Amino acid sequence: MSWIHLPLLPEEPYPLAQEAADLRLEINARIAAVLSARSKLDSDRERLSSTSPTTLDAQNMKIAQTLPARSLEILRDEIRVRQSIDSDWRQVRHEARAAQSHLSFEKHAQAQKDVTAKLVSIGYINGVIPDINVLSIIPDMIARHPDVFRAKQARDSAAQFVNEIFDLQENAEALARVEREFATRMQRLAAG
């Protein structure tokens, strides 16, 4: 059988709450169980297809009879895992990414305040006074400071990362395909 790719959930590039980390591990364990069951089913199919029908023993006949039911069980388990990814993991991951984005916005604002305070401490005047004081702080001085620049890059990256759901869209599409496959097989079984 041709299976739809089911990858393990990758490590997130930022810290997750313990509950979210536990959910990721639990979903990955379920994915590993599905992948293992797929592999076992495929090896049984391969072994049976390479065996001559006249030399099938009772044990192999029993295995051959269970293949359709095992295949349906695997599809059902895969549907459940993909549904969990689509709902539970999507929500937990979005919350964690939103928290990271909020934190990066705060770090950027703090970096701007720190640079402004340093400039004021060495004699610059906070605010632009045109044509009077060459020692006034201009916004570009703050924006170009390396600390502020790095914080802004981190902020922008985190903000973009919050809504990045390409892998989840791929999972939703695969879920729809697996559900159709499951329904088709159930109809075939019901039809006899």
C-alpha positions, -999 to 999 in steps of 0.1 A, spaced: 0 0 0 11 35 -7 11 54 26 8 92 30 39 108 46 35 112 83 65 130 98 73 134 135 66 168 150 99 187 149 115 205 178 102 241 181 129 268 178 118 284 211 110 270 245 76 253 250 56 251 282 59 217 299 23 208 289 31 216 252 63 197 253 45 167 268 18 169 241 45 170 214 62 139 229 28 121 232 18 129 196 53 118 184 49 85 203 15 79 186 31 88 152 59 63 159 33 36 167 15 42 134 47 41 115 57 9 132 23 -7 125 26 4 88 61 -11 86 49 -44 101 19 -46 78 41 -38 47 66 -65 57 37 -91 62 23 -82 28 57 -85 12 63 -118 28 29 -131 18 32 -119 -18 66 -136 -22 51 -169 -9 35 -193 -33 -2 -198 -26 2 -235 -26 28 -234 2 9 -211 26 7 -226 61 -21 -220 86 -2 -191 103 4 -173 70 -33 -178 61 -43 -163 94 -20 -133 88 -34 -129 52 -70 -128 66 -62 -101 91 -45 -77 66 -76 -57 56 -87 -52 93 -51 -42 103 -49 -18 74 -82 -2 86 -70 0 121 -38 18 110 -58 43 89 -81 49 119 -51 55 142 -35 78 116 -68 98 113 -68 102 151 -32 113 152 -37 138 124 -68 152 140 -49 157 172 -21 175 153 -48 196 135 -65 207 167 -45 202 199 -10 208 185 -21 237 163 -36 255 193 -7 248 217 19 257 192 1 289 182 -1 300 218 36 293 224 46 311 192 23 341 202 39 343 236 74 342 220 64 370 196 50 391 225 83 385 244 104 396 214 83 428 211 90 436 247 127 429 243 128 452 213 111 480 232 135 475 262 165 476 238 153 509 225 148 523 260 183 511 270 200 527 241 181 559 246 191 559 283 228 553 273 227 582 249 211 605 274 237 595 300 265 606 277 250 640 270 225 636 242 191 653 245 161 631 241 140 647 214 148 665 181 154 702 183 160 713 147 189 736 139 196 743 176 213 713 192 234 689 173 235 666 203 198 656 201 189 619 197 175 611 163 155 580 158 180 566 133 207 565 161 185 541 181 173 520 152 209 515 139 223 504 173 233 467 171 213 457 202 181 474 188 188 460 153 191 424 166 161 428 188 141 441 158 152 412 137 142 387 164 109 405 168 101 405 130 111 368 128 89 358 157 60 378 144 63 361 110 67 327 127 35 330 147 12 324 117 34 301 97 12 270 93 25 254 61 32 221 78 -2 221 95 -19 228 61 -1 199 47 -13 177 76 -49 189 71 -47 180 34 -33 146 43 -60 141 69 -87 146 42 -70 121 19 -67 95 47 -103 100 57 -114 94 21 -93 63 19 -107 50 51 -143 57 39 -136 39 6 -122 8 23 -151 7 48 -176 8 18 -157 -20 1 -159 -41 33 -196 -34 37 -203 -43 1 -186 -76 6 
